[in-house]
């Protein structure tokens, strides 16, 4: 399933996020909540999280510092979780702090996973993205 669209939500008092209903079945085998290099929380299926990490590490020397840093960042900052009967997942405090999330969030579908952003941070990031996207698209396929 490709995750698409954006959805505005609010966390409840227990920091639970309601996963959009159309995506819940994709997380029937569990959820991996991960610190993203950007100021958001990545929400992966366990299978896709393993696949993307394997791809990221594939060309690196497993004894080298770059391999260790990438593995450490993504594995130490990932949390296994399950959706509850209402389709909610509790967001861990370290990830909330990283993303600057307090209550109001935007859930983005970005193809192979979801991202959870603090609503105000997403508004700023979306404005920056809108301003840069034409240049980014123009450079697609350019080897430089």
N, C-alpha and C positions, 0 to 999 in steps of 0.2 A: 504494500500500500504506500502510495506517495502522500506525504503529509503536506497539505496546502491550506492557505488562508491565515487569517489572524482573528483572535477571539479575545475579548476583554472579560476579565474575571476579577474577583476579589478573593483573597485567602480568608478562611474562617479563623476563629480565635485559636485553633490548634495548628495553624499554618498548613492547612490542607488545601490543595489545589484540585479543583474539579477538572478532570481531563475532558475535553470536548467529546460529546457522546459518539460522534462518528469515528473517533480514533480509539475508543476503549478496547474494542476487540483485538486490535493490533498488540495490545499490552497484556493479553491474557496469560502469557508465560512469564510476566514480570516486567519490571521497569528498572532502568539504570538512570539515576540522577547524577549528573556530572557537572563539575566546574568547567565552564567554557573559557577559552582564552579571552573572549570578549566578556563584557559585564552582564552575563546572563547565565541561566541554568539550562543545560542541554538535557533533554529527556529522550532516552534511547530504548529500543527493545534490547534485551540482552544479546541476542544474536547479532544485531547490527552494530552494537557497541564493540563487541569482540572483533567483528570484521573490520571496522574502521581503524581500530587500534593496531591490528595486524598489518593493515596497509601502511599506516604511518611509520611503523617500525621496520617494515620489510627491507629497506635498503640500508639500514644502519648496522654498524658493528655492535653486536650484543654486549661486547665488553667495553664499548666506548662511552664517553660521557654524554654525548647527544642522545644515545639510546636510553641510557639510565634516566636522564632528565625528562625525556618525553614520557617514558613508562611511569616514572614516579609522579609526574604532574597528573596524568590521566587516571592512573590506578588509585593513588592515594586520595584523590578528590572525587571519587565516584562512590555512590551508595546504591546498594540493591534495595528494591522496594516492591511492594505489591499494591495494586489498586484495591480499595475496600469495596464493599457491596454497592456503594453509591458512586463508584467510579472516581474516587478521590485518592490522592497520594499526599503524604506528609513530606514537605520540603525541609531538609535538614538545616539547622541554624548556620553552619559554615557556608553553605551555598547561598542562603538568603543574604548573609552579610556580603559575600562576594558580589552578588548582583544588586545590592542596595534595595532589596525588596522588603517592603513593610506590609502592605495590604493589597493595593491595586496593581494588577499585572496584565500583561498582554501575552497570550500564547500564540506563537508563530509556527506554522507548518513550513519547514524548510527542506522538503523532499524526503530525506532518509531519517529525519528526527524532528522533534519539536524543540523550540527555544522558549524559555519563560523570562520575560523582561519586566523590570519595574516600569510601570506605564510612562512615567516622565522620562526615564532614560530611553525607552523605545521611541518616544516622540522625537527626541533629539537625534537619535541614531537614524531614524527614518528620513528626517530632513537632510542629514549628511549623505545618506544613501541616494536620495533623489537627486541631490546636487552632483554626485560623482558617477552615477550609473551610466550615463552616455559615454563618458571617457572609458570606463571599465569595459563596456560592451565593444567599443571601437577597438580596444586592444586584444580582444579575444582572438586566439589563433596566431597572434604576433609573437614570434619567438624571442623578441627582445625583452 
